[in-house]
Amino acid sequence: MSKLLSGNDVTKKLEKWLLMVALGHIAVGVALPFVAFSSGFDFYAEKLRMSFWSGALIPPEAEAFQRWIVALFGPTVASWGVLMTCLVRAGMRQADPWPWNALLLSLLAWAPADIAISLMRDFWLHVIVDLLVVVAIAIPALVLRAQKTA
């Protein structure tokens, strides 16, 4: 017979999950500048080429720009992970829902626009990643927020 988790156990697991997601953002953000200039970028570069140039060869300057802009995006992702870590830690320590509200508002500021821009280019890889990230963050944050407002 499986042991039923108490509300406190669920809370701890959701908080740990969100910390892992935040640390994952930091790790990915730190890695992106290196990956962008390696063969690890080739899969993503091919998806961009298909989206913008229908798979045709692109000028080397365009590919260099793609790699540069992705590398530049890395620190932004890492900084969002740092902020998310701070919000999750604040939410773990306080009986107030504001950290979870802030986390959810940040998703609302980012996800709809990012998804819409990706859809404009029919870039489904971004849409899928965005939706996975939204689910991974929003559901636990909503549950934890509900616990703080109950």
C-alpha positions in Angstrom: 0.0 0.0 0.0 1.4 3.4 -0.9 1.9 6.0 1.7 -0.3 9.1 1.2 1.7 12.3 1.2 0.7 14.9 3.7 0.1 18.5 2.5 3.5 19.4 4.0 5.3 16.7 2.0 3.6 17.9 -1.2 4.6 21.5 -0.4 8.3 20.5 0.1 8.4 18.4 -3.1 6.9 21.3 -5.1 9.3 23.8 -3.6 12.2 21.5 -4.4 10.9 21.0 -7.9 10.8 24.7 -8.5 14.3 25.1 -7.1 15.5 22.5 -9.5 13.8 24.3 -12.4 15.4 27.5 -11.3 18.9 25.9 -11.1 18.3 24.3 -14.5 17.7 27.8 -15.9 21.0 28.9 -14.4 22.9 25.9 -15.8 21.4 26.3 -19.3 22.0 30.0 -19.2 25.7 29.5 -18.3 26.1 26.8 -20.9 24.5 28.6 -23.8 27.4 30.9 -24.7 29.6 27.8 -25.0 27.0 25.6 -26.8 26.3 28.4 -29.3 29.8 28.3 -30.6 30.0 24.4 -30.7 28.7 21.6 -32.8 26.0 21.3 -30.1 24.3 24.3 -31.7 24.0 22.6 -35.1 20.5 21.0 -34.4 19.1 24.4 -33.3 20.8 26.2 -36.2 19.2 23.8 -38.7 15.7 24.5 -37.2 16.4 28.2 -37.6 17.6 27.7 -41.1 14.4 25.9 -42.0 12.2 28.6 -40.4 13.9 31.6 -41.9 15.6 30.3 -45.1 13.5 27.2 -46.0 16.6 25.1 -45.5 18.8 27.0 -48.0 22.4 27.7 -47.2 22.8 31.0 -45.4 25.6 33.5 -45.5 28.3 32.8 -42.9 27.6 36.2 -41.3 24.0 35.2 -40.7 25.1 32.0 -39.0 27.6 33.9 -36.9 24.9 36.3 -35.9 22.6 33.4 -34.9 25.3 31.9 -32.7 26.1 35.3 -31.2 22.5 36.2 -30.3 22.0 32.7 -28.7 25.2 33.1 -26.7 24.0 36.5 -25.6 20.7 35.1 -24.5 22.4 32.7 -22.1 23.2 35.2 -19.4 19.5 36.4 -19.6 18.3 32.9 -19.0 20.8 32.5 -16.1 19.7 35.7 -14.5 16.1 34.6 -14.7 17.1 31.4 -12.9 18.8 33.5 -10.2 15.6 35.6 -9.7 13.4 32.5 -9.8 15.6 30.9 -7.1 15.2 34.0 -4.9 11.4 34.0 -5.4 11.1 30.3 -4.6 13.3 30.7 -1.5 11.2 33.7 -0.4 8.0 31.7 -1.0 9.4 28.8 1.1 10.1 31.2 4.1 7.1 33.5 4.1 3.4 32.9 4.7 2.6 35.5 2.0 1.7 34.6 -1.6 3.7 37.5 -3.1 6.6 35.4 -4.3 4.3 32.9 -6.1 2.4 35.9 -7.6 5.6 37.4 -8.8 6.7 34.1 -10.4 3.4 33.7 -12.1 3.4 37.3 -13.3 6.8 36.8 -14.8 5.5 33.8 -16.7 2.6 36.0 -18.0 5.1 38.7 -19.1 7.3 36.2 -21.0 5.3 33.2 -22.3 2.5 34.6 -24.3 4.8 37.0 -26.2 7.5 34.4 -26.7 5.0 31.8 -27.9 3.3 34.3 -30.3 6.7 35.4 -31.8 7.7 31.8 -32.2 4.3 31.0 -33.9 4.9 34.0 -36.3 7.9 32.0 -37.7 6.2 28.6 -37.4 9.0 27.7 -35.0 7.4 24.9 -33.1 10.6 23.9 -31.2 10.3 27.1 -29.2 6.6 26.7 -28.7 7.0 23.2 -27.2 9.9 24.3 -25.0 7.9 27.3 -23.8 4.8 25.3 -23.0 6.9 22.7 -21.1 8.5 25.4 -19.0 5.2 27.1 -18.3 3.7 23.9 -17.1 6.8 23.0 -15.0 6.6 26.4 -13.2 3.0 27.5 -13.3 1.3 24.4 -11.8 3.6 24.1 -8.7 3.5 27.9 -8.2 -0.3 27.9 -8.4 -0.6 25.1 -5.9 1.9 26.8 -3.5 0.1 30.1 -3.9 -3.2 28.5 -3.1 -1.7 27.1 0.1 -0.5 30.5 1.2 -3.9 32.2 0.5 -5.9 29.4 2.2 
